[in-house]
């Protein structure tokens, strides 16, 4: 039996957008390029981003 993907929103955005100090958003953990291209990414690409950011403790609602 195939495991279903985790239930989560379509985007990691938590409306705490800030890339003041580097190119990584302090709210969702995505790079500026990932944020800009999110709607054009394949499901596989999005899954790779989700895997990385959740492993890093994102998304964060209180940055």
Number of C-alpha atoms within 10 A of each C-alpha: 3 4 5 6 7 6 6 8 7 9 13 21 18 14 10 15 15 16 15 9 8 10 13 18 23 22 20 25 26 23 16 15 10 17 16 11 10 18 12 10 12 10 11 9 13 18 13 11 18 20 12 14 17 14 10 10 10 21 22 18 13 8 12
